[in-house]
Each structure stands twice: as structure tokens, then as C-alpha cells.
Amino acid sequence: MQALKLSNTNDMTREEWLERRKKGIGGSDAAAVAGESKWKSPYAVWLEKTGQMTPDEPGEAAYWGITLEELVAQEFAKRTGLKVQKVNNILRHPQYPWMLANIDRRIVGQKAGLECKTTGEYSKDEWTDDKVPTAYLLQCHHYMAVTGYKEWWIAVLVGGNKFHYKLIPRDEEIIEALIKIESDFWKLVETMTPPPIDGSESSSEILGKLYPEGDASRIDVYDDSLFNQLKEAQEAKKTAEANEEELKNKFKLLMGKSEIVFFDEKPVVTWKNQKENRLDTTRLKAERPEIYKAYVNTKTIRRFLVK
């Protein structure tokens, strides 16, 4: 099996690239569609593919990921002795036309590819030993499904000073499951049927952007099941939070003036001194109203309450 070339990416503008991405599911969409992304929900991807929302401009982290891609690829080649080649095309699965791939590099002379990543120091534990974050594991298998390749390398620069590279062998069970998930999702795109909304931060942000202000209108419902589920979830959260606070207090009582609890020679709980500075806005408003007024920002927000 050989992937088909959909579009050449040389000199392609961001607008043109985004338009091409609407034609199918790319590798960076795979984890989100499968509900395994901490950055984007299936609902957010559906809005983008149906043209109802444009992806945000790349942030600082994404910018440096793109900028350092060539450096990561060169370092991988240097450490492994493998020759890598940039692929300036959006690829398409020969059987599933909605399955797209814009891969970072291919390994010359092998049926293998390379995905280049950068991440912060806070993510270092996700890359220890043989671990690869689930989102990237799915992304690489998406690429293997499109290209027919037998394996995929992933190289990552962590915190700007730690370099890891790992080989991900092709797993047919993962690919089969991924194709089924993506196929079902693409049917939702084609029929303009939204996927179920979830509780992710991505979905919350999307809803805030779609409906930033209310218009004082009302909606009458005649089925209280959704309301009852929400109340039950809130009660369960209160109970869980109370249990958590009780356990924290038991640790505090155990610790007394000690700052660290060790278990099996590993620090597991800390209760350390920490200073914080807080602005007394009430006093500032009363004593220096002109300064308060000069620096206060007023904006409209929608506050969600359950009565």
C-alpha cells in the first residue's frame, strides 16, 4: 500500500493549509477524535472540520515546536546514523480519503517515518524509560495507517536540554481501532451531526467562544433528567472534596511542624512555608479610587449557576 499525495505544501499559506485540513482527519487530530487529547476535544475538531470555527493561531509552545523541528530531526539523524528526508506533501490513505497525514520526516531506505517534538521540563516523566504519551502514540499509528509503514520513530527535546528518541512498532490492533473511531467521526462531519459534548477544558473554552454573551431569553424544558444528573454530580463532587479535605487534615496532624512525608525513601507529601502577595482591592478602591479606576478592566462574562 502506498499513500496518495493530496497537496504540495511548498509555499502553502496557513489559510490554504487550514482549508486542506478540513478535507479529512490529520495525525494531530487522531488523539482528539479518540478522546485522548488534553488539548482538544472531539467537539472542537468537529467544529473545525465543518467550518464553524477556525483553529487558534499557534501559541508560543507551538511556535517553538515548529521552529525547532529541523534541529530535532538533525539531532536524531546524528545520534542514530539514519538519513531523514522532509516530505513536502499532505498524504492521503488510498482506501480512506478522509485519512490525511502531514508527516515531519521519512527515513530514507526504510518503511519508517519520524515525528519531531519539543516539550517543557514539566513533561519529563512522560518520556522516561520506554514511555510515549498516548496522544503521540496514536498520532504515529495514524501516520503508519496512511503510509503503510511498519514503524515510526519519535524524537523529543525536553526542557531544551534533554533528548530522547524511541521506536514505535506498528500495532495492527491499534490501527484497526483508530480507523473505526475516525471513520465514525467523519460520518458525523459529513452529516453535520455534532459528537457528544464532554467535560474537557477544550469544550468549555469552545462554548465560551461560541456563546460569549446571553440575551436574557429563556428556555423551557420538560425533562428534568439532565438537571438531576447535574445535581447528583455536584453532590458527588462535594462529598469527594470533603473526603479529600479530611485526608489532608489527617496528614497535617501527622506532620505537625515537619514539611515532608517520605514513603519508601520517596517524598510523597509536602506542607511547606510559602509567602504570597495579594492586592487588597477593597482598600485600594476606598483610599485611591482614581488608581483603581485607571487599572480596572471591565468585561462581560457568563456565570453558570444551578438553583
KOLLODREN-436661 format. One record per residue: residue number from 1; x, z, y of N, C-alpha, C, O, CB in turn. Coordinates in steps of 0.05 Angstrom, whole numbers. Last residue first. Glycine has a CB too. Example, Ala and Ser with C-alpha at 12.3 -4.5 7.8 and 13.67 -1.06 7.14 Angstrom:
- i/nx/nz/ny/cax/caz/cay/cx/cz/cy/ox/oz/oy/cbx/cbz/cby
- 2/257/142/-45/273/143/-21/258/157/1/268/161/23/282/114/-12
- 1/264/156/-114/246/156/-90/264/156/-66/285/169/-66/226/181/-89
END
This chain:
- i/nx/nz/ny/cax/caz/cay/cx/cz/cy/ox/oz/oy/cbx/cbz/cby
- 307/-594/808/529/-611/830/538/-628/841/515/-644/859/519/-629/821/561
- 306/-529/786/536/-551/788/516/-568/813/524/-558/835/524/-540/791/487
- 305/-497/742/581/-506/769/574/-529/767/553/-545/748/554/-516/784/599
- 304/-445/707/610/-464/707/587/-471/735/580/-453/751/574/-451/692/563
- 303/-436/680/673/-433/704/657/-454/704/635/-478/703/641/-434/729/674
- 302/-403/629/702/-427/635/688/-422/658/669/-406/656/651/-437/609/672
- 301/-377/627/769/-373/629/740/-401/634/728/-419/643/741/-353/652/733
- 300/-351/601/828/-375/604/812/-368/606/783/-354/588/772/-395/582/817
- 299/-305/637/870/-312/614/853/-337/621/837/-342/645/832/-288/606/834
- 298/-262/656/921/-289/658/911/-295/633/894/-292/610/903/-310/660/934
- 297/-205/694/930/-216/668/923/-243/671/911/-247/688/893/-197/653/902
- 296/-172/730/982/-191/730/960/-201/701/956/-206/686/975/-215/749/967
- 295/-138/728/1025/-127/722/999/-147/722/976/-140/715/954/-105/742/993
- 294/-166/741/1071/-148/718/1072/-139/709/1044/-132/686/1040/-124/724/1089
- 293/-193/787/1059/-209/763/1062/-191/738/1061/-200/717/1052/-224/764/1089
- 292/-150/824/1057/-167/819/1033/-181/792/1035/-181/777/1016/-187/842/1029
- 291/-135/822/1111/-116/813/1090/-132/806/1064/-127/786/1051/-94/834/1084
- 290/-180/843/1135/-171/816/1143/-152/804/1122/-152/780/1117/-157/818/1171
- 289/-186/895/1114/-205/874/1106/-196/846/1113/-203/827/1099/-232/879/1120
- 288/-154/943/1099/-143/919/1111/-161/895/1104/-153/877/1089/-114/914/1101
- 287/-187/984/1079/-168/990/1100/-156/965/1114/-150/966/1138/-145/1006/1088
- 286/-224/960/1042/-233/980/1062/-214/983/1085/-222/985/1108/-238/1007/1048
- 285/-193/926/1011/-216/916/1025/-226/934/1048/-234/925/1069/-239/911/1005
- 284/-156/963/991/-146/941/1008/-169/930/1024/-166/924/1048/-134/919/990
- 283/-189/995/959/-176/1007/982/-166/986/1002/-169/989/1026/-152/1024/974
- 282/-204/957/921/-224/971/936/-213/983/962/-224/981/983/-236/994/918
- 281/-156/939/898/-171/921/915/-193/935/932/-199/926/954/-184/899/898
- 280/-99/960/883/-124/974/889/-140/957/909/-138/960/933/-118/1003/901
- 279/-63/928/834/-71/927/862/-98/941/865/-117/935/851/-73/897/871
- 278/-17/960/791/-43/949/795/-51/950/824/-45/969/838/-64/965/778
- 277/37/959/748/29/959/776/2/946/779/-2/923/770/50/945/793
- 276/58/1000/694/44/977/704/37/981/733/31/1003/742/19/971/688
- 275/105/1020/644/95/1023/672/80/997/680/89/975/673/118/1029/692
- 274/104/1051/582/104/1026/597/92/1030/624/71/1043/627/87/1005/581
- 273/127/1080/522/122/1083/550/122/1056/564/139/1039/557/142/1102/563
- 272/96/1061/458/118/1065/477/109/1068/506/87/1060/513/137/1041/475
- 271/85/1060/398/69/1072/420/89/1081/441/98/1103/442/52/1097/410
- 270/82/1017/341/97/1028/364/77/1039/384/54/1029/387/115/1007/378
- 269/88/1004/272/71/1013/295/88/1024/317/107/1039/311/50/1034/285
- 268/129/986/239/102/975/236/83/982/258/64/967/263/91/984/210
- 267/195/973/224/177/983/245/150/970/243/148/946/244/189/979/273
- 266/218/986/158/209/966/177/191/978/198/173/994/191/195/942/163
- 265/229/1020/116/251/1013/134/244/991/154/261/979/167/274/1004/118
- 264/177/1030/97/196/1015/80/219/1004/98/226/980/95/182/993/65
- 263/156/1037/161/147/1037/133/166/1019/118/169/996/125/117/1027/130
- 262/158/1076/221/172/1058/202/158/1060/174/150/1082/166/202/1064/199
- 261/135/1080/285/129/1087/258/142/1066/240/138/1042/243/98/1089/252
- 260/158/1103/349/158/1082/328/151/1094/301/161/1115/294/185/1067/327
- 259/157/1146/384/149/1120/394/146/1099/372/132/1078/376/169/1110/414
- 258/135/1214/384/151/1192/372/140/1165/381/116/1162/385/151/1194/341
- 257/100/1253/400/118/1242/420/136/1219/409/151/1207/425/136/1264/432
- 256/52/1235/354/58/1255/375/76/1242/396/67/1223/409/73/1279/363
- 255/39/1209/306/64/1202/320/71/1224/340/95/1230/344/61/1176/334
- 254/-11/1227/290/11/1229/271/38/1226/286/57/1240/280/9/1207/250
- 253/-41/1213/334/-39/1241/327/-15/1246/308/0/1265/311/-64/1251/313
- 252/-36/1158/331/-26/1172/354/-22/1201/349/-2/1213/357/-45/1168/378
- 251/-63/1148/282/-34/1142/284/-22/1157/308/0/1168/306/-30/1112/287
- 250/-114/1163/298/-101/1178/276/-71/1173/276/-55/1191/270/-113/1169/249
- 249/-124/1124/337/-121/1152/345/-108/1169/323/-93/1188/329/-149/1164/352
- 248/-128/1079/304/-107/1080/324/-102/1109/332/-79/1118/335/-114/1063/349
- 247/-174/1092/276/-149/1090/262/-125/1091/281/-105/1103/274/-148/1064/246
- 246/-211/1090/319/-208/1115/303/-181/1114/289/-166/1134/289/-231/1119/283
- 245/-209/1037/334/-200/1057/353/-195/1084/338/-176/1099/345/-221/1061/374
- 244/-230/1012/288/-202/1007/296/-192/1029/314/-169/1038/311/-201/979/310
- 243/-282/1032/289/-265/1038/266/-235/1034/274/-218/1050/266/-272/1021/242
- 242/-299/1008/337/-299/1037/335/-281/1046/312/-266/1065/315/-327/1048/331
- 241/-295/954/322/-278/964/344/-276/995/343/-255/1006/349/-289/955/371
- 240/-334/952/282/-306/946/275/-287/957/297/-266/968/290/-302/915/272
- 239/-380/964/312/-372/981/290/-343/977/283/-328/997/279/-390/976/265
- 238/-380/920/348/-378/948/358/-369/967/337/-352/984/342/-406/957/369
- 237/-387/878/311/-362/880/327/-358/908/338/-336/918/339/-364/859/350
- 236/-437/889/292/-415/890/273/-388/892/288/-370/906/279/-415/865/255
- 235/-466/881/339/-466/907/327/-442/910/307/-429/931/306/-492/913/312
- 234/-457/826/345/-448/844/366/-446/873/355/-427/887/361/-466/843/389
- 233/-481/805/299/-453/801/303/-441/821/324/-419/831/320/-447/772/312
- 232/-534/820/310/-521/831/287/-490/828/289/-475/847/282/-530/817/261
- 231/-543/788/355/-545/817/358/-530/831/334/-516/850/338/-574/826/359
- 230/-539/737/332/-521/745/353/-520/775/356/-499/787/359/-529/732/380
- 229/-581/737/296/-554/734/286/-534/744/307/-514/757/300/-548/705/278
- 228/-624/740/333/-619/762/314/-591/761/302/-578/782/299/-640/762/291
- 227/-619/690/358/-616/715/373/-610/738/355/-592/755/362/-642/720/389
- 226/-630/657/314/-604/655/327/-599/680/344/-576/691/343/-603/630/345
- 225/-684/672/302/-662/676/283/-635/675/295/-617/691/288/-664/655/261
- 224/-730/666/331/-711/686/341/-687/690/321/-673/710/324/-725/713/345
- 223/-763/612/355/-749/621/331/-728/641/339/-709/633/353/-738/597/314
- 222/-779/591/401/-800/603/384/-789/612/357/-804/618/338/-823/584/381
- 221/-757/591/469/-752/586/440/-773/602/424/-783/622/433/-723/594/432
- 220/-752/562/532/-768/579/514/-762/571/486/-763/548/479/-799/576/521
- 219/-708/564/586/-714/551/561/-730/571/544/-722/594/541/-689/542/545
- 218/-705/553/657/-707/570/633/-714/553/609/-725/531/611/-729/592/638
- 217/-660/543/714/-682/536/697/-683/554/673/-664/568/668/-680/506/689
- 216/-616/552/746/-638/572/747/-662/564/731/-683/577/733/-646/575/776
- 215/-574/520/734/-592/510/755/-617/528/756/-638/519/768/-600/482/749
- 214/-503/536/726/-530/536/718/-548/526/741/-540/525/764/-539/563/708
- 213/-439/503/718/-459/518/735/-487/515/723/-494/494/712/-458/508/764
- 212/-410/478/678/-397/497/695/-416/514/712/-409/537/719/-377/484/713
- 211/-414/451/624/-436/463/639/-425/485/657/-430/509/652/-457/475/619
- 210/-366/430/607/-390/413/606/-412/424/623/-426/409/637/-400/411/577
- 209/-331/472/613/-326/448/628/-351/430/629/-357/418/649/-303/432/616
- 208/-352/509/577/-349/517/605/-345/493/623/-354/492/646/-326/536/609
- 207/-347/481/530/-374/487/540/-373/495/570/-391/488/585/-387/509/524
- 206/-290/482/526/-305/457/528/-332/461/540/-341/446/558/-307/443/501
- 205/-279/536/519/-269/522/543/-284/496/548/-291/490/570/-239/517/540
- 204/-304/545/470/-313/560/493/-304/546/519/-319/544/538/-302/589/492
- 203/-274/511/437/-302/505/441/-313/520/465/-329/509/480/-318/514/416
- 202/-224/537/440/-227/510/449/-256/503/455/-262/491/475/-216/491/428
- 201/-233/586/416/-227/586/445/-231/558/456/-240/554/479/-199/596/451
- 200/-286/581/367/-258/578/376/-256/579/406/-276/574/421/-246/552/365
- 199/-333/584/339/-327/605/358/-299/604/368/-288/624/378/-330/631/344
- 198/-366/518/339/-354/542/327/-346/562/348/-351/558/371/-329/533/310
- 197/-420/473/328/-402/487/347/-391/511/333/-404/524/316/-418/495/373
- 196/-421/420/281/-430/447/288/-409/459/308/-385/456/304/-433/465/263
- 195/-414/354/311/-409/373/290/-418/401/299/-422/405/323/-378/374/282
- 194/-464/308/336/-443/328/341/-439/346/317/-458/353/303/-450/345/365
- 193/-470/242/325/-481/267/315/-460/289/319/-439/287/306/-490/265/285
- 192/-462/187/331/-465/204/355/-478/231/348/-494/242/363/-482/190/377
- 191/-448/158/288/-477/163/292/-483/180/316/-506/188/321/-489/176/267
- 190/-393/158/292/-407/132/292/-437/136/297/-450/119/310/-403/118/266
- 189/-381/213/288/-374/198/312/-391/172/314/-402/166/335/-344/191/312
- 188/-399/223/237/-411/238/259/-406/224/286/-423/223/303/-401/267/260
- 187/-364/192/209/-392/185/208/-407/199/230/-426/188/241/-404/192/180
- 186/-317/221/216/-320/195/230/-349/185/229/-358/171/248/-301/175/218
- 185/-326/265/182/-325/269/211/-330/243/226/-344/242/246/-298/281/220
- 184/-322/241/132/-347/254/140/-348/258/171/-369/254/183/-351/282/126
- 183/-268/225/135/-290/205/132/-317/217/140/-332/203/154/-291/197/102
- 182/-242/274/139/-241/255/161/-262/234/160/-274/226/180/-213/242/163
- 181/-254/296/88/-261/310/113/-262/291/137/-281/292/153/-241/333/118
- 180/-232/256/54/-261/263/53/-270/277/79/-291/270/89/-266/281/28
- 179/-178/258/69/-193/233/73/-223/239/72/-238/227/88/-186/213/51
- 178/-166/310/53/-164/303/81/-180/278/86/-194/276/107/-135/299/89
- 177/-171/307/-3/-189/325/12/-189/318/41/-211/318/54/-180/355/9
- 176/-129/271/-13/-157/265/-21/-177/282/-6/-197/272/4/-161/269/-52
- 175/-85/300/6/-93/274/18/-121/267/12/-136/258/29/-74/252/9
- 174/-84/343/-29/-88/348/0/-97/322/13/-115/323/30/-61/357/13
- 173/-75/316/-77/-100/332/-74/-105/337/-44/-128/336/-35/-97/359/-89
- 172/-25/292/-70/-49/275/-72/-75/291/-68/-95/280/-58/-50/261/-99
- 171/26/306/-30/7/320/-48/-19/305/-48/-34/305/-28/3/350/-38
- 170/93/290/-18/65/280/-18/49/296/-39/57/299/-62/64/250/-24
- 169/136/341/7/129/321/-13/100/314/-12/83/331/-5/137/330/-41
- 168/171/352/63/144/357/53/138/335/33/134/312/41/123/358/76
- 167/231/383/81/219/360/68/192/368/56/189/388/42/237/349/46
- 166/254/407/145/243/412/118/230/386/107/220/370/123/223/435/118
- 165/296/438/192/284/413/182/277/418/152/291/431/137/304/389/184
- 164/308/474/252/301/474/224/291/446/217/280/432/233/278/495/218
- 163/347/507/300/338/481/290/332/483/260/349/493/244/360/459/295
- 162/346/544/359/346/545/330/333/520/319/312/512/328/329/571/320
- 161/342/540/415/369/545/403/369/549/372/389/557/361/380/570/416
- 160/291/532/436/314/518/448/341/523/436/361/511/445/315/526/477
- 159/252/555/404/264/570/426/287/558/440/302/571/454/271/597/416
- 158/267/509/354/252/534/361/267/549/383/291/555/381/250/552/336
- 157/255/445/337/273/461/353/258/486/363/239/483/378/285/445/377
- 156/244/416/274/234/431/296/256/446/310/274/457/297/212/451/287
- 155/223/364/231/245/377/244/235/391/269/218/380/283/268/357/251
- 154/200/341/169/192/353/195/216/369/206/228/385/191/167/371/192
- 153/191/284/128/208/305/139/195/316/164/182/302/179/236/295/144
- 152/151/266/73/154/267/103/171/290/111/167/313/102/126/269/116
- 151/139/219/20/148/245/30/151/243/61/153/221/72/175/254/18
- 150/119/170/6/120/191/-15/128/218/-4/123/239/-17/139/183/-37
- 149/73/130/45/99/141/39/97/165/20/76/178/18/112/150/66
- 148/27/107/62/32/105/33/59/117/26/67/115/3/31/77/24
- 147/10/111/115/33/94/109/37/89/79/50/70/71/57/106/120
- 146/-36/145/112/-37/120/126/-15/101/117/-20/77/112/-35/124/156
- 145/-17/189/82/-41/175/73/-42/147/86/-48/127/72/-66/191/79
- 144/25/207/113/31/196/87/8/180/75/11/161/61/39/219/68
- 143/-4/224/158/14/202/160/22/190/133/24/165/131/40/211/175
- 142/-31/267/133/-46/245/145/-29/221/148/-37/198/141/-58/254/173
- 141/13/299/121/-2/286/99/-20/264/109/-25/244/95/-18/307/84
- 140/27/314/173/46/299/158/32/285/134/39/263/127/69/316/148
- 139/-19/344/187/-11/321/203/7/303/187/4/278/187/3/330/229
- 138/-17/386/150/-39/366/149/-32/341/164/-39/319/156/-65/379/160
- 137/28/412/169/27/403/141/6/381/138/10/361/124/22/426/122
- 136/13/426/219/33/405/216/35/395/188/41/371/183/60/416/225
- 135/-25/466/207/-33/443/223/-13/420/220/-21/397/219/-35/451/253
- 134/4/504/177/-16/488/164/-23/463/180/-27/441/169/-41/504/159
- 133/75/507/187/48/513/197/28/493/185/33/469/183/47/512/227
- 132/116/518/132/109/498/152/80/505/161/63/508/144/111/469/141
- 131/167/556/99/141/554/112/139/531/132/158/525/147/134/580/125
- 130/212/570/71/201/543/67/175/538/81/161/518/75/198/538/37
- 129/241/610/121/242/602/92/231/573/90/240/555/103/226/622/74
- 128/202/606/181/222/619/164/219/609/135/198/601/126/220/649/165
- 127/164/588/216/183/568/206/204/580/187/223/566/179/197/554/228
- 126/136/628/238/120/607/224/138/587/210/129/571/194/102/593/244
- 125/171/659/266/163/668/240/148/647/224/147/648/199/147/694/242
- 124/174/632/316/196/630/297/189/639/269/199/627/250/219/647/307
- 123/140/631/359/131/618/334/152/618/312/148/605/292/122/590/340
- 122/166/652/403/143/667/391/133/656/365/120/670/350/120/668/411
- 121/200/613/420/211/635/403/189/650/390/193/661/368/228/653/420
- 120/163/550/418/176/573/430/185/594/410/179/592/386/157/586/449
- 119/181/484/394/163/507/397/178/530/409/203/530/411/151/515/370
- 118/178/415/377/191/437/392/171/459/395/147/454/397/201/427/420
- 117/185/364/326/170/385/340/189/403/357/213/405/351/155/402/320
- 116/177/303/293/194/319/310/177/339/326/157/331/339/211/302/329
- 115/172/276/230/157/287/252/175/306/267/187/324/255/131/301/241
- 114/189/219/193/199/243/206/180/251/229/173/234/245/228/239/216
- 113/180/189/127/179/190/156/189/216/166/196/234/151/150/185/165
- 112/193/144/73/191/171/84/191/169/114/200/149/126/214/188/75
- 111/217/108/33/189/110/39/183/138/48/171/155/35/171/103/14
- 110/280/85/61/264/103/44/235/101/51/228/93/74/274/132/46
- 109/307/55/98/314/51/70/299/69/51/304/68/27/343/57/67
- 108/300/101/150/309/74/142/317/74/113/333/91/104/332/65/160
- 107/244/138/162/271/140/150/279/113/139/266/102/122/272/162/128
- 106/211/133/225/212/128/196/241/130/187/259/126/202/200/100/189
- 105/182/177/275/204/161/264/199/154/235/184/168/221/231/176/267
- 104/129/190/294/153/194/310/176/175/301/187/160/317/162/223/310
- 103/69/150/288/89/167/277/114/168/295/119/150/310/97/158/249
- 102/8/147/294/29/141/314/52/159/308/56/180/320/19/145/344
- 101/-46/125/256/-21/141/256/-2/130/278/3/106/279/-7/140/228
- 100/-115/129/234/-93/118/250/-68/136/249/-70/160/242/-102/115/279
- 99/-171/112/204/-149/129/199/-124/118/212/-113/98/201/-145/134/168
- 98/-210/75/208/-211/96/227/-188/116/224/-186/135/239/-238/111/225
- 97/-205/41/164/-196/32/190/-196/53/212/-184/49/233/-213/9/199
- 96/-183/50/104/-200/66/122/-191/60/150/-172/72/160/-197/97/116
- 95/-149/13/81/-175/17/69/-194/31/88/-218/26/88/-173/31/43
- 94/-102/12/111/-114/-14/103/-142/-11/92/-158/-30/93/-97/-27/83
- 93/-94/52/168/-97/52/139/-112/26/131/-131/19/144/-113/77/129
- 92/-51/33/221/-78/37/211/-79/35/181/-66/18/169/-97/16/224
- 91/-7/53/276/-12/42/249/-41/49/240/-53/68/250/8/54/229
- 90/18/34/335/-2/50/324/-10/38/297/-18/15/296/-28/53/343
- 89/89/26/343/63/15/337/44/37/329/52/57/317/65/-6/314
- 88/146/32/342/131/28/367/104/15/362/97/-5/375/148/11/386
- 87/183/78/312/162/58/305/144/55/329/128/73/336/145/68/279
- 86/253/89/307/228/92/321/208/70/314/216/47/310/233/93/352
- 85/289/111/251/281/89/268/254/94/281/236/103/268/280/62/252
- 84/347/144/223/318/143/231/313/121/251/332/112/265/310/171/244
- 83/387/157/168/383/140/191/353/139/198/337/133/180/394/111/186
- 82/416/219/148/395/198/145/392/182/171/395/193/193/368/211/137
- 81/448/262/154/461/237/148/441/214/143/449/192/136/478/240/123
- 80/429/311/171/422/301/144/437/277/135/439/271/111/392/296/143
- 79/449/320/222/452/341/202/446/331/174/457/342/154/433/364/208
- 78/438/272/250/465/282/249/468/302/226/489/301/212/472/296/275
- 77/382/268/245/399/248/233/428/257/230/441/252/210/398/222/250
- 76/369/314/275/361/312/247/378/291/233/389/297/211/331/303/245
- 75/388/299/325/400/322/312/393/322/282/410/329/266/390/349/325
- 74/353/256/337/382/252/335/396/275/320/414/270/303/395/249/362
- 73/304/283/339/308/261/319/338/256/315/347/253/293/295/235/328
- 72/312/317/383/307/328/356/312/308/334/323/314/313/277/338/354
- 71/319/278/424/341/297/417/337/309/389/356/311/374/342/320/438
- 70/269/254/424/292/238/417/316/256/409/330/250/390/300/220/440
- 69/236/298/441/232/285/415/257/270/406/265/272/383/208/266/416
- 68/238/320/491/259/328/472/256/315/444/272/320/426/259/358/468
- 67/192/299/516/219/295/527/241/300/507/261/285/507/222/312/552
- 66/151/320/484/155/291/486/183/284/496/196/266/485/134/278/505
- 65/158/374/494/158/364/466/163/334/466/178/325/449/131/370/453
- 64/152/378/548/179/382/537/180/373/508/202/365/499/187/411/540
- 63/96/367/551/116/350/565/143/353/553/157/333/548/116/358/595
- 62/74/408/522/72/381/511/92/363/525/104/345/512/43/370/516
- 61/86/451/557/97/451/529/96/423/517/116/414/505/81/470/511
- 60/58/436/604/87/439/604/99/438/576/119/424/572/95/466/617
- 59/7/389/583/17/412/596/47/414/595/60/395/585/5/438/585
- 58/-23/325/592/-4/342/577/7/365/594/14/361/617/20/325/568
- 57/-91/327/615/-64/318/619/-44/336/603/-49/360/601/-56/316/649
- 56/-144/331/566/-129/341/589/-101/328/591/-90/319/571/-126/372/588
- 55/-184/276/545/-165/297/539/-150/306/565/-146/289/583/-144/288/518
- 54/-250/266/569/-222/256/568/-203/279/563/-206/300/575/-215/242/595
- 53/-313/260/537/-293/278/550/-265/265/547/-258/256/526/-294/307/539
- 52/-342/223/513/-356/241/530/-338/260/545/-346/274/564/-376/257/515
- 51/-323/188/474/-320/181/502/-334/199/522/-338/192/545/-330/154/506
- 50/-322/202/422/-347/189/431/-346/183/461/-366/174/472/-370/207/425
- 49/-273/228/420/-276/203/405/-302/188/414/-303/163/412/-277/208/376
- 48/-283/274/451/-263/255/459/-267/228/446/-266/207/459/-235/265/453
- 47/-322/300/421/-328/293/449/-309/271/458/-316/253/473/-327/317/467
- 46/-293/309/373/-317/292/373/-324/282/401/-331/259/405/-341/307/361
- 45/-255/346/391/-246/320/382/-270/300/382/-266/277/391/-234/321/353
- 44/-290/389/401/-274/378/423/-264/350/416/-265/332/432/-250/396/430
- 43/-309/400/350/-328/392/371/-313/379/394/-323/359/405/-344/416/381
- 42/-264/418/323/-276/392/315/-295/382/337/-296/358/341/-292/395/289
- 41/-218/445/373/-240/448/353/-250/420/345/-245/401/360/-263/465/364
- 40/-149/461/384/-172/443/389/-192/446/366/-185/449/343/-163/414/392
- 39/-110/499/373/-111/488/399/-137/472/405/-145/470/428/-87/470/403
- 38/-107/514/322/-112/536/340/-114/526/369/-118/541/387/-89/556/338
- 37/-137/478/268/-121/478/292/-128/501/310/-151/508/314/-125/451/307
- 36/-170/470/225/-145/485/220/-127/485/245/-103/491/242/-131/474/196
- 35/-213/437/220/-218/464/228/-194/482/225/-197/506/222/-241/476/212
- 34/-204/384/211/-207/401/187/-212/430/194/-215/447/176/-182/399/170
- 33/-197/366/262/-221/357/248/-226/374/223/-249/379/216/-217/328/239
- 32/-147/391/272/-171/399/287/-196/391/273/-215/407/271/-170/386/315
- 31/-113/364/236/-118/393/233/-143/402/248/-158/419/237/-93/408/243
- 30/-118/310/257/-125/317/230/-131/347/226/-151/353/214/-102/309/212
- 29/-99/295/307/-128/303/305/-134/315/278/-154/330/275/-145/279/310
- 28/-49/278/300/-52/303/315/-81/312/316/-86/335/324/-42/299/344
- 27/-59/230/272/-46/252/259/-50/279/273/-53/299/260/-17/247/255
- 26/-125/206/292/-96/205/290/-85/230/276/-100/248/269/-84/203/318
- 25/-181/169/279/-170/195/277/-140/194/273/-131/181/254/-184/212/254
- 24/-204/116/325/-200/129/299/-189/157/302/-186/168/324/-183/113/281
- 23/-209/96/375/-217/78/352/-214/92/325/-221/80/305/-200/54/353
- 22/-188/128/413/-217/130/408/-226/114/383/-247/119/372/-232/121/432
- 21/-136/110/418/-141/134/402/-171/138/396/-178/151/376/-130/158/416
- 20/-142/69/455/-136/62/427/-142/85/409/-152/82/387/-106/53/424
- 19/-149/100/501/-170/82/493/-166/74/463/-186/72/448/-171/57/511
- 18/-99/125/505/-123/142/500/-146/125/490/-162/133/473/-131/157/526
- 17/-68/80/517/-63/95/493/-87/112/485/-95/114/462/-38/113/496
- 16/-88/65/567/-91/47/544/-87/61/518/-101/56/498/-70/24/546
- 15/-72/111/596/-101/104/594/-106/85/571/-125/88/556/-110/90/620
- 14/-17/109/592/-31/131/580/-61/125/576/-73/132/556/-28/157/596
- 13/5/41/575/-1/63/594/-16/85/579/-26/81/557/-18/53/618
- 12/57/13/538/29/20/539/24/44/558/39/64/556/19/27/510
- 11/109/-3/530/98/-7/557/68/-1/558/54/-10/577/103/-36/565
- 10/97/-5/462/116/-10/483/102/-16/509/84/-34/510/135/-33/475
- 9/60/-1/421/59/20/442/80/16/464/81/32/482/64/47/429
- 8/17/-48/393/44/-42/400/44/-22/423/29/-26/443/60/-68/408
- 7/-34/-32/345/-26/-38/373/3/-31/377/13/-12/366/-44/-23/393
- 6/-38/-35/288/-61/-38/305/-54/-47/333/-65/-66/344/-77/-12/306
- 5/-13/-56/228/-5/-50/255/-29/-56/274/-38/-79/275/20/-67/264
- 4/-27/-23/166/-30/-46/184/-23/-37/212/-26/-14/219/-60/-56/183
- 3/14/2/112/-3/6/136/-5/-19/153/15/-34/154/7/30/152
- 2/10/-16/45/25/-18/69/6/-15/93/-15/-27/94/41/-44/71
- 1/17/0/-24/0/0/0/17/0/25/37/15/26/-19/24/0
END
